[in-house]
Amino acid sequence: MVEGGDRAVPAQAIAVYEESSRRVKLGIAEWAKFKETKLPQLNQQLREGSLAPIAISEIEQEVEFLMSR
């Protein structure tokens, strides 16, 4: 909407962008916190149950690859 128009960016578009940007930053921060705090605990429980731990870095790499296609 913003890139394709010849006129000034509507205030509503800017407001939507700012709100979504804020929410994305919060989501990324929550994800980082989860990976640092809860994921190690979960992986330890999985190992104790003779299950494979969750390898987030591999999952993130695959997602990044698929999104860049």
N, C-alpha and C positions, 0 to 999 in steps of 0.2 A: 504494500500500500504506500509506504513512504518512498521507496526507491523508484516506483514506477509512475509517480504523479508529477505533473508539471506545476502544480500549485503548492501553496504552503501546507505543511503537515498539520492536519487537524489536531486540536488539543486532545480529543478523545484518543487518538492513536498514540500520542505521547504518554497519556495517562495509562493506557493499557500496557505499553512497553515498560514504563517505570514499575508498575505493579508486578508484571510478570518477571521482570529482571530481579526485583526484590525477592520474590518467591523462589526463583531459581537459585539465588545466592544462599537463601536459607536452606533449601533442600540439599545443596552441595555441602554446606557446613554440617548439616545433620548426618549426611552420608559419611563424611570424613570422620566425624565423631564416632559413628557406629563402627567403622573399620578399625579405629584406634582402641575402642573400649569393649564393645560387646562381641565383635567378631572373634578376637582371641579367646574369649571365654567359651563361645560356641564351638570353636574348633577344638578346644581342649576337651569339651564334653563329647564331641564326635570321636576324637581319638580314643578316649576312655571307653567308648562303646564300639571300638574296633571299626569305625567308619572313617572314610576319607575326609579330611578337612576341606573347607570351601576355599578355593584358590581365586580370590577376588581379582588379583592382577591379571590372571588369564582371561577371566570373564570380561573385565574392562577393556583389555586389548582386543578381544574379539568384537565387542560392541563398537569400539572406536573404528575398527577395520570396516565393519558392516555399514556404519553410518557415513564413512568417507567414500563409499563406492558410488 
